[in-house]
Amino acid sequence: MNRRMSRSIFGSLAITVLLAAFSVAQASSAESTKTSDAAVEPVQAVVQQPRSFGYVLGDVFTQRVLLQLGDAPFEPATLPRTQRVGLWLERRASRIESAADGQRWLNVEYQLINAPHSLTTISLPPWELASKQSKVKLAIPEWPISVSALTPRSAFDAGGLGELRPDRQAAVIASAPIRRQLLLWAIALVVTLAAWLAWTKWRDRLSASNQPFGRAWHEIQHLDAETLQAWQALHRAFDRTAGRVMHAQTLPALFERAPHLQPLRAQIERFFAASSERFFGSGAPDAEVSIRSLCDELRRLERRHER
C-alpha cells in the first residue's frame, strides 16, 4: 500500500514538473517573439523626395532612398515592383546607383497616369524596404505633390481651347538650289555619256585605220560577203598581220607572229582551205565559212590584244 502511494505521489510530482517546464518554455517563446517583433520595427529612411509641385499627365519623377543603416550598408531583399500605385501613379523601373561620394541610392521612378480637372494634391504612398541580411526595414514616408490639368477646365466650358497656341506652320524648303543641282548633275551625266560614245567611235575609227582586221571589217560591211572583194579584204588583213603574203602552207608563221589568234585557228584554216578552192579550184562558194562572222571575231581578238 505504501509502495503504491509513493508511486502515485512520484507520478504527480513528475506531471507538475513537466507542466511547469512547458509554461516556462511558452513564456520564453512569447518573450522572444516580443523581442523579435520589436526588432522588426521599421527604421526611418533618408529620402530625397521629388519636388512637390508642377506635374501634369505623363510626367516622370524619381524618389531616392539612401541605402545606409547607421555606418553599415543596407542591402535590399528585393527591389520595388513595377505596378500601378493608386488612382494617379504607376511605379516604374527601380535601380541602385552609386554617387560620387560612394553612397548608394535606390532610385524609384513614378509616372503620373491620370489627369485631374483642376489643381489637385495627391500623395506618394508610404512603403517599406526589407533588408537582405536582417529583419530591419527602411520606412519611406508619404509625400504630397500637386498635379494640374494640361488645359484649364474653363477652356472646355467656354467651348474651345482658346488658350492653346495654334499649330506652327511647317518651314518651306527652298527647292531652287535643289533643282539647280539636279540640272547640273543631269548635264554632267549627258556630257559623260557623250564623251564615252565619242571615245567609242574614235576608237573604232582608229582601229579601222590602224588595225588590219578592223579595217577589213569596215570594208566588208559595204560589200557582199560572197564577192571576191570581201574575201580579198580579209586576205589583206592576214597579210598585214603576218607581215607577209599568207596562204594555207604558211599559216604557222601567222600564229607565230600573232599568237593571240590561236583561239580561232580552226576557223582560219577552214577559211584558207575554202579560199584556195574559190580562187584556184572550182570556184564554188563554201557554205561553212562566214566571212563577216570570222572577220568580226578576228577584230575582237585584235582589239583585246592591243589593249
ABEGO torsion letter per residue (X at the ends): XAAAAAAAAAAAAAAAAAAAAAAAAAAAAAAAAAAAAAAABBBBBBBBBBBABGBBBGBBBBBBBBBBBEABBBBBABBBBBBBBEAABBBBBBBBBBBAAGBBBBBBBBBBABBBABBBBBBBBBBBBBBAABABBBBBBBBBBBBBBABBAAAAAAGBBAABBBBBBBBBBBAAAAAAAAAAAAAAAAAAAAAAAAAAAAAAAAAAAABAAAAAAAAAAABBAABAAAAAAAAAAAAAAAGBBBBAAAAAAAAAABAAAAAAAAAAAAAAAAAAAAAABAGBBBAABBAAAAAAAAAAAAAAAAX
